Amino acid sequence: MISLSVPRTSRSLSPAMARSAPSSPMTRYGPGGMESMSARDRSGSISLSPRNIIPVCSQLTPSQVSVVRRSWRHINTKGLIIVLTRCFSRLESNCPIVSQCFQSATYSLSTNPNGVRTVADHAKYLLQLLDKIIEGDVDSEFLREIGANHVSLKHESGFSTQEWDRFQEIMVEVILKQDGVKQSKETSRAWRLLICSFIELIRDGFDAQVRQFRRKHSFNAHVQYFENIEKRVGVCPNRKISLNVDPRTPPNGVRKYSQY
């Protein structure tokens, strides 16, 4: 699993968000530096730009992206780590397989070389991941790789897509209850889309890795099957291939077929 190198900010979004804030009513920062606000921007409309897109959830409109980022600044406080920990704790309580995974993770089921194993570790990692997702610094392949790195849980404990689906339900329910999200239907709708989108990408990566393992296992089983046949044939090199020709064929080449 690829680690997240950008540390979490305390009560606000990452520095990139701060840089995008207007320095005066008539100016704002753009890709090329300071630029004048257009009449369209001053009127309240939101123009399409990389800053108005969250790559892992393309169905969000620019206005929905704006409300997600604004609400994130409101809920991203010290208490948010407790909220995210509650998501994993509820998943562990509702799914015995997940409980088994967390209990075994300390010994053998690490899915991340940086040591993301316990409930607390996962909550901290998810907090950093959300910060980068909302800032637009994470793409779909990154999330699919996270899911693929959980394939060992499938082999060792039977972890499946059902656990991903349950976690998605829990996280939607928990986040939509937060102040700054629940007061607005538009904000709640945008957060639901975002959570479902990024967890589905993680689940897709997990499913793809499971299918790849099954294909590889099936191919290896076929190879082993034919190798075993070749070994058996090699043990009996004098075994005749054809059984319908009389072995007493005369030297002149005239074949006599057996009568049985």
Secondary structure in CASP SS format (residue, H / E / C, confidence):
PFRMAT SS
TARGET T0000
AUTHOR 0000-0000-0000
METHOD secondary structure of the structure
MODEL  1
M C 1.00
I C 1.00
S C 1.00
L C 1.00
S C 1.00
V C 1.00
P C 1.00
R C 1.00
T C 1.00
S C 1.00
R C 1.00
S C 1.00
L C 1.00
S C 1.00
P H 1.00
A H 1.00
M H 1.00
A H 1.00
R H 1.00
S H 1.00
A C 1.00
P C 1.00
S C 1.00
S E 1.00
P C 1.00
M C 1.00
T E 1.00
R E 1.00
Y E 1.00
G E 1.00
P C 1.00
G C 1.00
G E 1.00
M E 1.00
E E 1.00
S E 1.00
M C 1.00
S C 1.00
A H 1.00
R H 1.00
D H 1.00
R H 1.00
S C 1.00
G C 1.00
S C 1.00
I C 1.00
S C 1.00
L C 1.00
S C 1.00
P H 1.00
R H 1.00
N H 1.00
I C 1.00
I C 1.00
P C 1.00
V C 1.00
C C 1.00
S C 1.00
Q C 1.00
L C 1.00
T C 1.00
P H 1.00
S H 1.00
Q H 1.00
V H 1.00
S H 1.00
V H 1.00
V H 1.00
R H 1.00
R H 1.00
S H 1.00
W H 1.00
R H 1.00
H H 1.00
I H 1.00
N C 1.00
T C 1.00
K C 1.00
G C 1.00
L H 1.00
I H 1.00
I H 1.00
V H 1.00
L H 1.00
T H 1.00
R H 1.00
C H 1.00
F H 1.00
S H 1.00
R H 1.00
L H 1.00
E H 1.00
S H 1.00
N H 1.00
C C 1.00
P H 1.00
I H 1.00
V H 1.00
S H 1.00
Q H 1.00
C H 1.00
F H 1.00
Q H 1.00
S H 1.00
A H 1.00
T C 1.00
Y C 1.00
S C 1.00
L C 1.00
S C 1.00
T C 1.00
N C 1.00
P C 1.00
N C 1.00
G C 1.00
V C 1.00
R C 1.00
T C 1.00
V H 1.00
A H 1.00
D H 1.00
H H 1.00
A H 1.00
K H 1.00
Y H 1.00
L H 1.00
L H 1.00
Q H 1.00
L H 1.00
L H 1.00
D H 1.00
K H 1.00
I H 1.00
I H 1.00
E C 1.00
G C 1.00
D C 1.00
V C 1.00
D C 1.00
S H 1.00
E H 1.00
F H 1.00
L H 1.00
R H 1.00
E H 1.00
I H 1.00
G H 1.00
A H 1.00
N C 1.00
H C 1.00
V H 1.00
S H 1.00
L H 1.00
K H 1.00
H H 1.00
E H 1.00
S H 1.00
G C 1.00
F C 1.00
S C 1.00
T H 1.00
Q H 1.00
E H 1.00
W H 1.00
D H 1.00
R H 1.00
F H 1.00
Q H 1.00
E H 1.00
I H 1.00
M H 1.00
V H 1.00
E H 1.00
V H 1.00
I H 1.00
L C 1.00
K C 1.00
Q C 1.00
D C 1.00
G C 1.00
V C 1.00
K C 1.00
Q C 1.00
S C 1.00
K H 1.00
E H 1.00
T H 1.00
S H 1.00
R H 1.00
A H 1.00
W H 1.00
R H 1.00
L H 1.00
L H 1.00
I H 1.00
C H 1.00
S H 1.00
F H 1.00
I H 1.00
E H 1.00
L H 1.00
I H 1.00
R H 1.00
D H 1.00
G H 1.00
F H 1.00
D H 1.00
A H 1.00
Q H 1.00
V H 1.00
R H 1.00
Q H 1.00
F H 1.00
R H 1.00
R H 1.00
K H 1.00
H H 1.00
S H 1.00
F H 1.00
N H 1.00
A H 1.00
H H 1.00
V H 1.00
Q H 1.00
Y H 1.00
F H 1.00
E H 1.00
N H 1.00
I H 1.00
E H 1.00
K H 1.00
R H 1.00
V H 1.00
G H 1.00
V H 1.00
C C 1.00
P C 1.00
N C 1.00
R C 1.00
K C 1.00
I C 1.00
S C 1.00
L C 1.00
N C 1.00
V E 1.00
D C 1.00
P C 1.00
R C 1.00
T C 1.00
P C 1.00
P C 1.00
N C 1.00
G C 1.00
V C 1.00
R C 1.00
K C 1.00
Y E 1.00
S C 1.00
Q C 1.00
Y C 1.00
END
